[in-house]
Amino acid sequence: MIRPNIRFLSPYSTARDDCQAATPINVYLDANESPYDNGVNRYPDPHQHALKAAVSRLKGIPEECIFAGNGSDEAIDLLFRIYCRPGSDNVVSIAPSYGMYAVSAAINDVELREVCLDPDTFALPTERLMEATDERTKLLFVCSPNNPTGNAFATEQLEQLANRFAGILVVDEAYVDFSPHGSLLPVLHRHPNLVVLQTLSKAWGMAGLRLGLAFAHPEVSAYMARVKYPYNINGPTQQEVIRRLASEPHATHVAEVLAERSRLTRALAASPLVVKVYPSDANFLLVKFRPAEATPAYDRLIAAGIIVRNRSRLPLCADCLRITVGTPRENDKLLAALDAPAS
Ligand SMILES: *Cc1c(COP(=O)(O)O)cnc(C)c1O
């Protein structure tokens, strides 16, 4: 599965990796850094040991199965570069889904085959996904809960897909903390071809730090570690993430978002402009407006200083806006700007 140039790659190594000193090293004259301590004058740990130890404790996954990237987007791009030969291999994804799969595919000159979800239920089209694959399909992307439809897929269905697909199944769980269906991490050890992506950008409230996680068989995560830039996670981010994983009011915030998600769902569904609010397992709602009403509603929100995502040009999303659940006050403003009865 691995591209030959990657299989035989000798990765960049640092002097600190190469030396196996018995005495503790405390004078660092190997990397041409500044010797004047200002908190950031030293290169950060390229293996992110302390960070991975913290993630390992939190998730119950061995450190050797964890990759930490500069956002999930780095993990997505690395998977293309490790598995897909430009100009000849292909990948398959559900549609509509997260835009970065298509962007990464285009950058890496890899064909993306998009398979539409069931138009009414957004259910997973397992048979059509399998039919879209061939012997050159290296990656299959399934986002669950899916962006922008909001629904999660059942663990059993995703496991069946992992069993049937000969390539790497990438399950993007960016919104898993908001979903009652839970994560695939408990079954990761059963599927050597499964990569689970999570991120600290959503429920954990650390989008500004850029920290994405991939969980995979140790051989897969080792290839990701070899191909990444050596210092992909900067020092302050490593420290901040460790501190915040231990201390953030993560659960309280998730509970409030879930309560607000229900309230917004009811209020928007009662609006005469709205045809349907799709059920959501994430921290956003996909809202279908009456024909030709989505773009005027979008413009009214902009005029009120509120930006949402107009998804009306995506497949299966005609007349749809994607609205992130905000704080109770922000949600009140949204409902007022749409003339929807706040409840
Ligand atoms: C927001 C989002 C991400 C997060 O990407 P980061 O690069 O980690 O911020 C990943 N996948 C999906 C589907 C998302 O919606």
The ligand as a Tripos MOL2 file, in Angstrom:
@<TRIPOS>MOLECULE
LIG
   15    15     1     0     0
SMALL
NO_CHARGES

@<TRIPOS>ATOM
      1 C1        -13.3560   21.3710   11.4970 C.3       1 LIG1
      2 C2        -13.0290   20.0380   10.9020 C.ar      1 LIG1
      3 C3        -11.7610   19.4800   11.0640 C.ar      1 LIG1
      4 C4        -10.7210   20.1870   11.8640 C.3       1 LIG1
      5 O1         -9.6000   20.4870   11.1740 O.3       1 LIG1
      6 P1         -8.3460   21.0710   11.9650 P.3       1 LIG1
      7 O2         -7.3510   21.1920   10.8670 O.co2     1 LIG1
      8 O3         -7.9680   20.0430   12.9960 O.co2     1 LIG1
      9 O4         -8.7560   22.3560   12.5880 O.co2     1 LIG1
     10 C5        -11.5100   18.2240   10.5440 C.ar      1 LIG1
     11 N1        -12.4710   17.5510    9.8880 N.ar      1 LIG1
     12 C6        -13.7010   18.0630    9.7330 C.ar      1 LIG1
     13 C7        -14.7280   17.2620    9.0480 C.3       1 LIG1
     14 C8        -14.0100   19.3220   10.2180 C.ar      1 LIG1
     15 O5        -15.2410   19.8290   10.0230 O.3       1 LIG1
@<TRIPOS>BOND
     1     1     2 1
     2     2     3 ar
     3     2    14 ar
     4     3     4 1
     5     3    10 ar
     6     4     5 1
     7     5     6 1
     8     6     7 2
     9     6     8 1
    10     6     9 1
    11    10    11 ar
    12    11    12 ar
    13    12    13 1
    14    12    14 ar
    15    14    15 1
@<TRIPOS>SUBSTRUCTURE
     1 LIG1         1 GROUP 0 **** ****
